[in-house]
Amino acid sequence: MSKATARHIFVLTLEECELLKNQIEAGADFARCAIKYSICPTGVNGGELGELKPGQLIKELDEQIFKETVGKVLGPIESQFGYHLVKITSRS
């Protein structure tokens, strides 16, 4: 079974999510942005989600984490809760 590790930033608006993605792509540190802006409890740990297996997260995030390129910042990803940025840090 596949395993992955990833970081996550969760915000309520598309505009804030796009702004954060632009900042990260311009060189801002993903973990520091998570600490400062994410409203998810994981934000205090730099958005670290720990080791994941398929099916542990909401569908929208799970699909991205287990198919997209490691190291790439993904998003904005819309869910019923708000908007997400995800950075896959490893996958095996």
C-alpha positions, 0 to 999 in steps of 0.5 A: 500500500502507498504511503505519503507525507505532506504539508497542508494549508487550509483557508476559507477563501479562494483569494487567500489560497491563491495569494499564499500559493503565489507567495510560496511559488515566489520563495516563501517557506510553506511551513512558515505560511502554514504556521501563520495563515492556516486555520487547520490545527496542523498549522502550528506544526507547519502544516505537517500531516504525518505519514498518510495512507490512501483514504485517510484524508478527505477525497479532494486531498487524498486524490492529489497526494497519491497521484501528483508530483512530490515537492510540487505545491498543489492547489487551490483545492476546493472542498466543502470546508474551504480551500487547501494548498498541499505540498507532498514531501515524500511518497513510497 
